Amino acid sequence: MNAGWSDNSAGYGGGKAALGAFPLGDGCTLFRVWAPRAREVALLIEEDARPPIPLAHEGDGYFSSVVSGVGPGARYRYRLDHGAAFPDPASRFQPLGVHGPSQVVDQGCYQWHDGEWRGMPLERYIIYELHVGAFTPQGTFDAVISRLDYLAELGVTALELMPVAQFPGERNWGYDGTFPFAPQNSYGGPEGLKRLVDACHGRGMAVILDVVYNHLGPEGNYLHPYGPYFTDRYRTPWGDAVNFDGPDSDPVRHYVISSALQWVVDYHLDALRLDAIHGIFDFGARHILGELACELHRRQEALGRPVYLIAESDLNDTRVILPPERGGHGLDAQWNDDFHHALTAFLTGERSGYYADFGSFGQLVKAFEQGFVLSGGYSVFRRRRHGSSSADCPPSRLVVFSQNHDQVGNRMAGDRPHERLDPARLRLAAAAVLLSPCLPLIFMGEEYADPAPFPYFISHGDPGLVAAVREGRRREFASFMHQGEMPDPQDETTFRSARLDLGLHRVGEHGRLFAFYRELIRLRKELLPVSRFRDGEMALAADEGRQILSIVRHASWGRLLCLLNFSSTSQYVCLPGGEWFPLLDSVALEFPSDRSCCAGSTAGGPRLLLAPFGVALFGKG
């Protein structure tokens, strides 16, 4: 049986691990579904004269049958109790969208070319987040392949795709997906995603996929008639919470873990980014996150490469990344929003919403030294204590950024930082992210300040749902309406406004910023990883009065000195003793012409004039 990732040793639902449709290679296909709310399940094959084919009840709500004369490409639905027919909850492809039939996919027919790919250590990830639909005019997986040489020139080592699980219509951020096993049809479906991953591995790039296991979208969500996939015990802002700890939750957990496994095994993905785990509720003895991490990690040896789980969380909870023996879930990394908030609040002066807790230079320093800024103290925004300390965690367990899809797209107009920051501060923000000891993430287009916004967009087919989304967004931004008209999420022009113009990366100030990012990334690759914030592998000195940050890190060829001026005035800075050679400057740096005189004027080495919001990098062999 060609069941791809299927592993019957997992022990879920009586050992019935395979979910979906699996071609057996002899003109037959195995169909298996979990539908405990149905007494009978029948298979309907599109364009087939045969009557509905009953599936055998295996017990525990599972139904299955091997059906002859059905192979890859066949389209099907399940009829429940002689009533309505629905797509397969574990559909591998929805060629006609969320409301259409499912299609049988042979996951073994693609000829991979990445046999030599062995992945890379997580600390070497330099992540580039993109939206498949907006990254190119075509908006497909294959079109992304056409721009991989551009990303290779930039120097990124890991591509992160916003969610690609089938969503309604052709325009969506991806977080309204309703088929967690099926790559989006308008992007190119299963074969297109495999070609993209294969091409990335051929260029030495890892691939991360953003997956959503805290809810399913509202349109095309056909899981309710099948079984208790959801619970009303908890609430999420986006939809019904997934049933991870209530009655009949074991098969639901299996469903989610199976989805994660198929992305890693069948699509050769290197890592999964788990969306908003603070919306995943599980008060059972073994948390679903820990179980998911265990299931994925134990397959690394068979796959011949590492597999990583990276969480998005606003909890600042180190238990997410602590190993199980220390009471943690054992995930490999998590996003650190505090770094972004501290950097943005300081550089822009914004103080509304969650920025109320940020804005000081000292918080920026703490983000570099310890990771989380809110580490157990009082949060003005939340009106309570918040977070735990990450000071003892490896920095490579935290992902930092100055932009991402949320921080740009959840602004009313989806405006990017370049509309609020001058070029000097944009470069300072880039250096802060790429020279930090944490894992850096770049959001598509930020590397050359693409003028395209990234607003929220949808293409729902339900007029009532469209109206509800519009009204929800208006309420969310009611206090910001003085800034202008909110883009209509359903209007196709809103989506089109988000498409990038990569040709700008060689033009004028855009080109200068791109060259700066590229050089920073080149230097980043030469730095040795920092295993602990406080173990001496990184020396950090902060002059809070003058708002200057000095960082010394070890590189493959010696030491790198990073000087960052977070003030709006020029500052003289004394270099440490020894012979330092200049590597990079972000704006006009002025070195005194009389070096001997300058060197004698201070107790240390030569002085240099660091421009407002300037960055200067020096090396020592």
Secondary structure, DSSP 8 states (H G I E B T S, - for coil): ---TT--GGG-GGGG----EEEE-SSSEEEEEEE-TT-S-EEEEETT--S--EE-EEEETTEEEEEEET--TT-EEEEEETTS-EE--TT-S--TT-TTS-EE---TT-S----TT-----GGG--EEEE-HHHHSSS-SHHHHHTTHHHHHHHT--EEEE---EE-SSS---STT--EEEEE-GGGTHHHHHHHHHHHHHHTT-EEEEEE--S---STT---TTT---EEEEEE-SSSEEE-SSSTTHHHHHHHHHHHHHHHHHHS--SEEEE--GGG----SSS-HHHHHHHHHHTTHHHHTS--EEEE--SS--GGGTS-GGGTS---SEEE-HHHHHHHHHHHH---SGGGGG---HHHHHHHHHHS-S-SSSEETTTTEE-----TTS-GGGEEEES--HHHHHTSTT---GGGTS-HHHHHHHHHHHHTSSSEEEEETTGGGT-S---------S-HHHHHHHHHHHHHHTGGGGGG-----TTSHHHHHTT---GGGGGSHHHHHHHHHHHHHHHHHHHB---S-TTSSSEEEEEETTTTEEEEEEEETTEEEEEEEE-SSS-EEEE--SS--EEEEESS--B--S-HHHHHHTSSSS-EEEE-TT-EEEEEE-
